[in-house]
Amino acid sequence: MEALIALIVIALFAIVLLARSVTIVPQAQAKVVERLGRYSRTLSPGLALLVPFVDRVRATIDLREQVISFPPQPVITADNLQVGIDTVVYFQVTDPRLAVYGIANYITGMEQLTTTTLRNVVGGLNLEGALTGRDGINSQLRTVLDGTTGPWGLRVARVEIKAIDPPPSIQDSMEKQMRADRDKRAVILTAEGNRQSAITTAEGQKAAAILSAEGMKQAAILEAEAERQSRILRAEGERAALFLQAQGQAKSIETVFQAIHDGKPDQGLLAYQYLQTLPKIAQGDANKMWIVPSEFSKALEGLSRLGGDGGEDGGRSWLDVDASAGAAGAGTAPSSLDTSSWFDSNLPPAAEQPEAKIELSSIATEPALPTPPPLAQVARDVRESGPAADPRNRAGDTDPESPAGPPQQ
């Protein structure tokens, strides 16, 4: 029985001895080993053997990058405002021995160091500078922390400011200021928009007015050119008509005068014509009263003497002229008049006049005015369609049923 108890004791001692002499280090961790209370070595990940009752593991250090978020720290800015700042520190243990023996608690030491450094950095800034200068604060904090925690076996990767909380009254004032600034910018933008809209509208109205004026100018030019050309053509037509009318009157007077000479008027015809003219003289609006003179008979005698009545002097009348060769006898047929040159105005056509040659080179889209036909063509058409075109009016052709008209030349 005693031997069994001794065997069990020896087995338990061997198990305890084996457990204390073997240790396993996980990945990304390190163990600091002390031998008889003095630093011996740092165990790397894997299986390691220890001397029982001589070596012991002082601490297990995590070698991964760690993140620590510190609670809000009260900081006073340069404009005497107290704000609460939350910080986040990213660090990694590079030397487990220094992390164990260099500082009692590197987490607490880093927190206090971050708080003091943050107060020093933010204390030189006003509230607006602290709110807008986070990158500068982060850089300064990282530089100070990394340089200070080097002897502790730590490496500070970066420091971030998570939040800056000003007092509620300051937050309310900041919100009002921000709202006022935004309202100001909104008013400015609205005014700029209205200004730009007014400018654009004015530019559009200006362009429209310019285009309208250009159109009215072009229309006025076209209207003036059309009116000018119309007046020129109308004047040419009136001139040609007057010229033709004058030619017709001249031919008519010449024909009538020749007919009078060929007909040899007597005293009775002249007296009859004089009597027919007297009522026309009295028809004037200005003639209120007309008196027939008492010597009217003597006037008729003098008129008859002027007409060649074979009076005392037996003289010839001033109307007595030799009959033309064509009207020698009463039975001779009257010669036909030559009307070929009656409608010849001896003028160039109106379209060929220098005044009518208007070239609207600036208006290429307007249709050109039709060119009127030459006056010679018009005269020829009139002759072909007028009385001269009738075969009965030609020389040598007479209508036995029609009354004999005045002789024509």
C-alpha positions as CSV (number, residue, x, y, z in Angstrom):
1,M,0.0,0.0,0.0
2,E,2.7,2.4,0.9
3,A,4.6,1.4,-2.3
4,L,1.5,2.3,-4.4
5,I,1.2,5.7,-2.7
6,A,4.8,6.4,-3.3
7,L,4.4,5.4,-7.0
8,I,1.5,7.7,-7.4
9,V,3.4,10.6,-5.8
10,I,6.4,10.0,-8.1
11,A,4.0,10.0,-11.2
12,L,2.4,13.2,-10.1
13,F,5.8,14.8,-9.6
14,A,7.0,13.7,-13.0
15,I,3.8,15.2,-14.6
16,V,4.3,18.5,-12.9
17,L,8.0,18.5,-13.8
18,L,7.2,17.8,-17.4
19,A,4.5,20.5,-17.5
20,R,6.8,23.1,-16.1
21,S,9.6,22.2,-18.4
22,V,7.6,22.5,-21.7
23,T,5.8,25.6,-23.0
24,I,4.1,26.5,-26.3
25,V,4.3,30.1,-27.7
26,P,1.4,31.0,-30.1
27,Q,2.0,32.8,-33.4
28,A,2.4,36.6,-33.2
29,Q,3.2,36.4,-29.5
30,A,6.4,36.4,-27.4
31,K,7.2,35.2,-23.9
32,V,9.8,36.8,-21.6
33,V,11.6,34.1,-19.5
34,E,13.3,34.8,-16.2
35,R,15.8,32.4,-14.6
36,L,16.0,32.7,-10.8
37,G,14.3,36.2,-11.1
38,R,16.6,37.5,-13.8
39,Y,15.8,38.1,-17.5
40,S,17.0,35.0,-19.4
41,R,15.6,35.1,-22.9
42,T,12.6,35.8,-25.1
43,L,10.7,32.8,-26.5
44,S,9.6,33.0,-30.1
45,P,6.5,31.2,-31.4
46,G,6.6,27.4,-31.2
47,L,7.6,24.7,-28.6
48,A,10.2,25.7,-26.0
49,L,11.8,23.9,-23.0
50,L,12.3,25.4,-19.6
51,V,14.3,24.3,-16.6
52,P,11.7,23.4,-14.0
53,F,11.7,25.4,-10.8
54,V,14.5,27.6,-12.3
55,D,12.9,29.3,-15.4
56,R,9.6,30.9,-15.4
57,V,7.5,33.0,-17.9
58,R,7.4,36.6,-16.8
59,A,4.9,38.0,-19.4
60,T,3.3,37.1,-22.7
61,I,3.5,40.0,-25.2
62,D,1.2,40.4,-28.2
63,L,3.3,41.4,-31.2
64,R,0.4,42.5,-33.5
65,E,-0.6,46.1,-34.1
66,Q,-3.0,47.2,-31.5
67,V,-5.6,50.0,-31.4
68,I,-6.4,51.9,-28.3
69,S,-9.2,54.5,-28.1
70,F,-8.9,56.9,-25.2
71,P,-11.9,58.6,-23.6
72,P,-12.6,62.3,-24.3
73,Q,-10.0,64.5,-22.7
74,P,-10.8,68.1,-21.7
75,V,-8.5,70.5,-23.5
76,I,-8.5,74.3,-23.4
77,T,-7.9,76.1,-26.6
78,A,-6.1,79.4,-27.2
79,D,-9.4,81.4,-27.1
80,N,-10.2,79.9,-23.6
81,L,-12.8,77.4,-24.8
82,Q,-12.9,73.9,-23.2
83,V,-13.4,71.1,-25.7
84,G,-13.4,67.3,-25.3
85,I,-11.2,65.5,-27.8
86,D,-11.3,61.7,-28.4
87,T,-8.1,60.1,-29.8
88,V,-7.2,56.8,-31.3
89,V,-3.6,55.4,-31.2
90,Y,-2.3,52.6,-33.5
91,F,0.9,51.0,-32.0
92,Q,2.9,47.8,-32.1
93,V,5.4,46.2,-29.7
94,T,8.7,45.8,-31.3
95,D,10.8,44.7,-28.3
96,P,9.0,42.5,-25.7
97,R,11.9,42.8,-23.2
98,L,11.7,46.6,-23.2
99,A,7.9,46.5,-23.1
100,V,8.2,44.4,-19.9
101,Y,11.1,46.0,-18.2
102,G,11.1,49.5,-19.7
103,I,7.8,50.6,-18.3
104,A,5.5,49.2,-15.7
105,N,2.3,49.6,-17.9
106,Y,2.9,50.9,-21.4
107,I,-0.9,51.3,-22.1
108,T,-1.3,53.7,-19.2
109,G,1.9,55.5,-20.0
110,M,0.8,56.0,-23.6
111,E,-2.6,57.3,-22.5
112,Q,-1.1,59.9,-20.2
113,L,1.5,60.9,-22.8
114,T,-1.2,61.3,-25.5
115,T,-3.3,63.5,-23.1
116,T,-0.4,65.8,-22.2
117,T,0.8,66.1,-25.8
118,L,-2.7,66.8,-27.0
119,R,-3.1,69.6,-24.5
120,N,0.2,71.2,-25.5
121,V,-0.7,71.0,-29.2
122,V,-4.3,72.2,-29.0
123,G,-3.5,74.8,-26.4
124,G,-1.7,76.9,-29.1
125,L,-4.8,76.8,-31.4
126,N,-8.1,78.5,-31.3
127,L,-11.3,76.5,-31.8
128,E,-11.6,77.1,-35.5
129,G,-7.9,76.1,-36.0
130,A,-8.5,73.0,-33.9
131,L,-11.5,72.0,-35.9
132,T,-9.9,72.6,-39.3
133,G,-6.3,71.5,-38.4
134,R,-6.8,67.9,-37.5
135,D,-4.1,66.7,-39.9
136,G,-1.5,68.9,-38.3
137,I,-2.5,67.8,-34.8
138,N,-2.3,64.1,-35.8
139,S,1.2,64.6,-37.2
140,Q,2.5,66.3,-34.1
141,L,1.0,63.7,-31.8
142,R,2.5,60.8,-33.7
143,T,5.9,62.5,-33.8
144,V,6.0,63.0,-30.0
145,L,4.5,59.6,-29.1
146,D,6.8,57.7,-31.5
147,G,9.9,59.4,-30.2
148,T,8.9,58.9,-26.5
149,T,7.7,55.3,-26.7
150,G,10.9,54.1,-28.5
151,P,12.7,53.2,-25.2
152,W,9.5,51.3,-24.2
153,G,9.9,48.9,-27.2
154,L,6.8,50.4,-28.9
155,R,6.3,51.8,-32.4
156,V,3.4,54.3,-32.9
157,A,2.0,53.9,-36.4
158,R,-0.5,56.7,-36.4
159,V,-2.7,58.9,-34.2
160,E,-6.2,60.0,-35.2
161,I,-8.5,62.5,-33.5
162,K,-11.9,60.8,-33.5
163,A,-14.0,63.8,-32.3
164,I,-13.7,67.3,-31.0
165,D,-16.8,68.3,-28.9
166,P,-17.1,72.0,-28.0
167,P,-19.5,73.1,-25.3
168,P,-23.2,73.1,-26.1
169,S,-23.4,76.9,-26.1
170,I,-20.5,77.1,-28.5
171,Q,-22.1,74.4,-30.7
172,D,-25.3,76.5,-30.8
173,S,-23.3,79.6,-31.7
174,M,-21.4,77.7,-34.4
175,E,-24.6,76.3,-35.8
176,K,-26.1,79.8,-36.0
177,Q,-22.9,81.2,-37.6
178,M,-22.8,78.3,-40.1
179,R,-26.5,78.8,-40.8
180,A,-26.0,82.6,-41.3
181,D,-23.0,81.9,-43.5
182,R,-24.9,79.4,-45.6
183,D,-27.9,81.9,-45.8
184,K,-25.4,84.5,-46.9
185,R,-23.9,82.3,-49.6
186,A,-27.4,81.3,-50.7
187,V,-28.4,85.0,-51.1
188,I,-25.2,85.7,-52.9
189,L,-25.7,82.7,-55.2
190,T,-29.3,83.8,-55.8
191,A,-28.2,87.3,-56.6
192,E,-25.5,86.0,-58.9
193,G,-28.1,83.8,-60.6
194,N,-30.5,86.7,-61.0
195,R,-27.7,88.8,-62.3
196,Q,-26.6,86.2,-64.8
197,S,-30.2,85.6,-65.9
198,A,-30.7,89.4,-66.4
199,I,-27.5,89.6,-68.4
200,T,-28.4,86.6,-70.5
201,T,-31.9,88.0,-71.0
202,A,-30.5,91.4,-71.9
203,E,-28.1,89.8,-74.3
204,G,-30.9,87.8,-75.9
205,Q,-33.1,91.0,-76.2
206,K,-30.2,92.9,-77.7
207,A,-29.5,90.2,-80.2
208,A,-33.2,90.0,-81.1
209,A,-33.4,93.8,-81.4
210,I,-30.3,93.8,-83.7
211,L,-31.8,91.0,-85.8
212,S,-35.1,92.8,-86.0
213,A,-33.4,96.1,-86.9
214,E,-31.4,94.3,-89.6
215,G,-34.6,92.7,-90.9
216,M,-36.4,96.0,-90.9
217,K,-33.4,97.6,-92.6
218,Q,-33.2,94.9,-95.2
219,A,-37.0,95.2,-95.8
220,A,-36.8,99.0,-96.1
221,I,-33.9,98.6,-98.6
222,L,-35.8,96.1,-100.6
223,E,-39.0,98.2,-100.5
224,A,-37.1,101.4,-101.5
225,E,-35.3,99.5,-104.3
226,A,-38.7,98.1,-105.5
227,E,-40.3,101.5,-105.2
228,R,-37.4,103.1,-107.1
229,Q,-37.5,100.6,-109.9
230,S,-41.3,100.8,-110.0
231,R,-41.2,104.6,-110.3
232,I,-38.5,104.4,-112.9
233,L,-40.5,101.9,-115.0
234,R,-43.7,103.9,-114.5
235,A,-41.9,107.2,-115.5
236,E,-40.5,105.4,-118.6
237,G,-44.0,104.2,-119.5
238,E,-45.5,107.7,-118.9
239,R,-42.7,109.3,-121.0
240,A,-43.3,106.8,-123.8
241,A,-47.1,107.3,-123.6
242,L,-46.7,111.1,-123.7
243,F,-44.3,110.8,-126.6
244,L,-46.7,108.5,-128.5
245,Q,-49.6,110.8,-127.6
246,A,-47.7,113.8,-128.9
247,Q,-46.9,111.9,-132.1
248,G,-50.6,110.9,-132.5
249,Q,-51.7,114.5,-131.9
250,A,-49.1,115.8,-134.4
251,K,-50.3,113.2,-137.0
252,S,-53.9,114.1,-136.3
253,I,-53.4,117.8,-136.7
254,E,-51.4,117.3,-139.8
255,T,-54.1,115.0,-141.3
256,V,-56.9,117.4,-140.3
257,F,-55.1,120.4,-141.7
258,Q,-54.3,118.6,-144.9
259,A,-57.9,117.5,-145.2
260,I,-59.1,121.1,-144.7
261,H,-56.8,122.3,-147.4
262,D,-57.8,119.4,-149.7
263,G,-61.5,120.1,-149.0
264,K,-61.3,123.9,-149.8
265,P,-63.8,125.2,-147.1
266,D,-66.1,128.1,-148.3
267,Q,-67.5,131.1,-146.4
268,G,-70.6,129.4,-145.2
269,L,-68.6,126.6,-143.5
270,L,-66.4,129.1,-141.7
271,A,-69.4,131.1,-140.5
272,Y,-71.1,127.9,-139.4
273,Q,-68.0,126.9,-137.4
274,Y,-67.8,130.3,-135.9
275,L,-71.4,130.2,-134.7
276,Q,-70.8,126.8,-133.2
277,T,-67.8,128.1,-131.2
278,L,-69.7,131.0,-129.7
279,P,-71.7,128.9,-127.2
280,K,-68.6,127.2,-126.1
281,I,-67.0,130.5,-125.3
282,A,-70.0,131.4,-123.1
283,Q,-69.8,128.1,-121.1
284,G,-66.9,129.2,-118.9
285,D,-67.5,129.4,-115.1
286,A,-66.1,132.9,-115.0
287,N,-68.4,134.2,-117.7
288,K,-71.4,135.7,-115.8
289,M,-72.7,137.7,-118.7
290,W,-71.9,137.6,-122.5
291,I,-73.1,140.3,-124.9
292,V,-73.2,139.9,-128.6
293,P,-71.8,143.0,-130.3
294,S,-73.9,145.1,-132.6
295,E,-71.2,144.9,-135.3
296,F,-71.6,141.2,-135.4
297,S,-72.7,141.3,-139.1
298,K,-69.7,143.4,-140.0
299,A,-67.5,140.9,-138.3
300,L,-69.1,138.2,-140.3
301,E,-68.5,140.2,-143.5
302,G,-64.9,140.7,-142.6
303,L,-64.6,137.0,-141.8
304,S,-66.2,136.1,-145.1
305,R,-63.7,138.4,-146.9
306,L,-60.9,136.7,-145.1
307,G,-62.5,133.5,-146.3
308,G,-62.3,134.6,-149.9
309,D,-66.0,135.3,-150.9
310,G,-65.1,137.2,-154.1
311,G,-65.9,140.6,-152.7
312,E,-64.8,143.9,-154.0
313,D,-61.2,143.2,-153.9
314,G,-61.8,139.7,-155.3
315,G,-58.7,138.4,-153.4
316,R,-58.0,134.8,-152.4
317,S,-58.5,133.5,-148.9
318,W,-55.5,132.7,-146.7
319,L,-56.8,129.2,-146.6
320,D,-56.6,128.8,-150.4
321,V,-53.7,126.5,-151.1
322,D,-53.0,124.2,-154.0
323,A,-54.6,120.9,-153.7
324,S,-52.3,118.0,-153.2
325,A,-51.5,115.7,-156.0
326,G,-53.4,112.9,-154.4
327,A,-56.7,114.9,-154.2
328,A,-56.9,116.5,-157.7
329,G,-60.4,115.3,-158.4
330,A,-63.5,114.8,-156.2
331,G,-63.7,111.2,-157.3
332,T,-60.1,110.3,-156.5
333,A,-59.8,107.7,-153.8
334,P,-58.0,108.9,-150.7
335,S,-54.6,107.5,-150.1
336,S,-54.1,105.4,-147.0
337,L,-52.0,106.7,-144.1
338,D,-48.6,105.1,-143.3
339,T,-48.9,104.3,-139.5
340,S,-45.8,102.2,-139.4
341,S,-43.9,104.9,-137.5
342,W,-46.7,106.1,-135.3
343,F,-45.8,103.9,-132.3
344,D,-42.1,104.2,-132.7
345,S,-40.9,106.4,-129.8
346,N,-37.3,106.2,-130.9
347,L,-36.4,105.3,-127.2
348,P,-34.6,102.3,-125.9
349,P,-36.8,99.8,-123.9
350,A,-37.3,100.6,-120.3
351,A,-35.4,97.5,-119.2
352,E,-32.4,98.7,-121.0
353,Q,-32.4,102.2,-119.4
354,P,-29.4,102.8,-117.1
355,E,-31.8,103.8,-114.3
356,A,-33.7,100.5,-114.6
357,K,-30.6,98.3,-114.3
358,I,-30.8,97.7,-110.5
359,E,-28.6,94.9,-109.2
360,L,-29.5,93.9,-105.7
361,S,-26.3,92.0,-105.1
362,S,-26.8,91.9,-101.4
363,I,-30.2,90.2,-101.7
364,A,-29.6,87.0,-103.6
365,T,-32.7,85.2,-102.3
366,E,-35.3,87.7,-103.6
367,P,-36.8,87.0,-107.0
368,A,-35.9,89.5,-109.7
369,L,-38.6,91.7,-111.1
370,P,-39.9,90.7,-114.6
371,T,-38.4,92.6,-117.4
372,P,-41.1,94.5,-119.4
373,P,-41.3,93.9,-123.1
374,P,-39.8,96.5,-125.5
375,L,-42.0,99.3,-126.7
376,A,-41.3,98.3,-130.3
377,Q,-42.9,94.9,-129.6
378,V,-45.9,96.6,-127.9
379,A,-46.3,98.9,-130.9
380,R,-46.1,96.0,-133.3
381,D,-48.7,94.1,-131.3
382,V,-51.0,97.2,-131.4
383,R,-50.6,97.6,-135.1
384,E,-51.3,93.9,-135.7
385,S,-54.4,94.0,-133.5
386,G,-55.6,97.6,-134.4
387,P,-57.5,99.1,-137.3
388,A,-54.4,99.1,-139.4
389,A,-54.4,95.3,-139.4
390,D,-57.9,95.3,-141.1
391,P,-57.5,94.5,-144.8
392,R,-60.3,96.8,-145.7
393,N,-58.3,99.8,-144.4
394,R,-55.3,99.1,-146.6
395,A,-54.5,101.2,-149.7
396,G,-56.8,100.5,-152.7
397,D,-59.4,98.6,-150.7
398,T,-62.7,100.4,-150.1
399,D,-66.0,99.3,-148.7
400,P,-68.8,100.3,-151.1
401,E,-71.3,100.3,-148.3
402,S,-69.3,102.4,-145.8
403,P,-69.5,106.2,-146.0
404,A,-66.5,107.9,-147.5
405,G,-64.3,109.2,-144.7
406,P,-61.9,112.1,-144.6
407,P,-58.8,111.6,-146.8
408,Q,-55.9,110.0,-145.0
409,Q,-52.2,110.4,-145.6
